[in-house]
């Protein structure tokens, strides 16, 4: 199923008189905005859960540079699930927390990286660490995540769900595209809400029936233990702690 097939199906879907919510919509021609509606639905479906089997989880490695805090995020990864440095899993954090932990010094604290954060978007997307390594490394930064969902542009483009067969996703993407169509083309809030409810219900059903379960490694907690050792230097405080 290619993009041109989805567009053609959406033309018929919009004008299907058997559907009460489509009865007043003309089916003649394919307006250019249909591509926007379809891609909006495609992105929403992809972002609905990170566990779709067709997201094709991927991993990348980076070389660490002594004293460097931020690195360009690999372009193949949409969202990072597991990040480790020298085999030690890092906890997700925020850059603001890192700045506080580093006392707002311009020179990052040196040590074994324990936390990572993400900033920016697109080509400006960065991944940063705290503390930072004081020596260089080769392929010592490991990032595991989900792939970037590229928009459908050419008629021959195929959505990622086609890698697993994916024909069952057609009705869901058409329903979602119709919801975005209503958002722009009508002011009828009842129709918009009803269309969105149908779209979400189909997504829930798809997730229940086709999502595989993924065993995910647990991140190493940096919170101090009762009657245990204190957290390492550079610890970002978490409250409350067990």
Secondary structure, 3 states (H helix, E strand, C coil): CCHHHHHHHHHHHHCCCCCCCCCCCCCCCCCCHHHHHHHHHHHHHHHHCCCCHHHCCEEEEECCCCCCCEEECCCCEEEEEEEEECCEECEECCHHHHHHHCCCCCCCCECCCCEEEEECCHHHCEEEEECECCCCCCCCEEEEEEECCCCCCCCCCCCHHHHHCCHHHHHHHHHHHHHHHHHHHCCCHHHHHHHHHHHHHHHHHHHHHHCCCCCCCCCCCCCCCCCCCCCCCCCCCCCCCC
